[in-house]
Amino acid sequence: MKKFPKAHLWLIIPFLIAFSGFYFSYWSKFTEAHFVQHLHGLSATAWFVLIIIQPFLYQKSKMNLHRILGIIGLFIAGGVVFSALQVIPNNLKLENISENLRYSFIFADFVFVFGFSYSVIMAIINKKDIDIHARYLISTVFWVMLPALSRLIYFPLLISYGFPTPVTFLQCVYIAGVIILLVLCILILLDYLKEKKFYRPYLIVTLTTLVVLLSWNYFGHSGWWRAFCHALLK
């Protein structure tokens, strides 16, 4: 039996989380979005779909198509990163969240964009090692989980209760972070139980997510970070 036999099925879950999490901020306003937002939303969606298809093709031994889509995936990943850097300034205009949260989100988005880029690059470098290659590609979905899951928890509350909500956006961020870290720890534990190894892709995204959560308030209140954001993004 080939490795990762059900990866394509499990990867549907983060796809649904990302789609649902950004439904109210993008998909429900699809016709009002500008070009860069469409580039980001559609390229990110295409990446998630690709991440689901690729392990399925591997299981079916359709490696020629797998390689072709892998090349196409490089351009899709480039579109995700480029468009993400273009939409990050929109965090300064976010509504229904505090000013501090806007700067925290800018910090997190920068970290996650570079983390996503790193995972894609490392997946390419390790394309001949299926264990590492696959885990780096799987780890790419976790780089967007914090903003996606935070929104998925928060926006239904906002619609149901109006602003302010009984659970604040910041609390939703920490709830989402705990869930993501728990899932990552389970993946790390399963790897260790099966292979007695700790794989770097999961460790990197786990530690980075933890650092982001621990630094969240600092960057939200930091004067130098606010000055840097205004100098860079405005």
C-alpha positions, 0 to 999 in steps of 0.5 A: 500500500502506498503512503498517505492513502487517505490524505486527499480525503482529510485535506477536504476538511481544511479546504472547507474551513478555508472556504467557509472562513472567507465566505463572508469576507470574500465569496459573499461579496464576490461581485464587489471584490477588486482584481487583487482580491479575486487573484488571491481568493481564486489562486488560494482556492486553486491551491487547496483543490490542487493539494487535494488532487495531487495525493489522489493522483499519487495513489492512482499512479498517475504520476505524469499528470501529477508532475504536470499539475505540480509545475502548474502549482508553482504558478498557482503558489506564486499567485497566492503569495503575490496576491497575499502581499497585495491584500495585506494592507486591507487589514488596516481597514478591517471593520468590527475589530479593534485597531490592535487586532488589525496590526496583529493580523498584519504581523500574522499574515506576513509570517504565514505568507513567508511560511507558506512560501518556505513550505512550497520551496522545500516541497520542491527541493525534496520532491524525490523524498515522498515522506518530506515532500508530502508533509511540506505540501500538507503543511501549506494548508496550516499556514492559512488556517489561523485567519480562516478558522478565526473568521469561521468562528467569529462571523456566525457570532457577528451575524447572530448577535451583532457587534459586540459579540459574546466572544471577541475576535481576539478570543476566536483567534486563540480558540482557533490557534489552540485547535490548530496546534492540537491537530498539528500535535496529533499529526506529529504524535502519529508520525512518531508512533508509526516511524519514531521520527519527528518531521520538520514540516509539521514542527516548523508550522507548529512552532511558528503558529505558537510564536505568532499566538504568543506575540499577537498582543505585542505586535498589536500594541507595538508603536514601532510595528505600527510605524513600520506598517504605515511606512510600508503599506500606506 
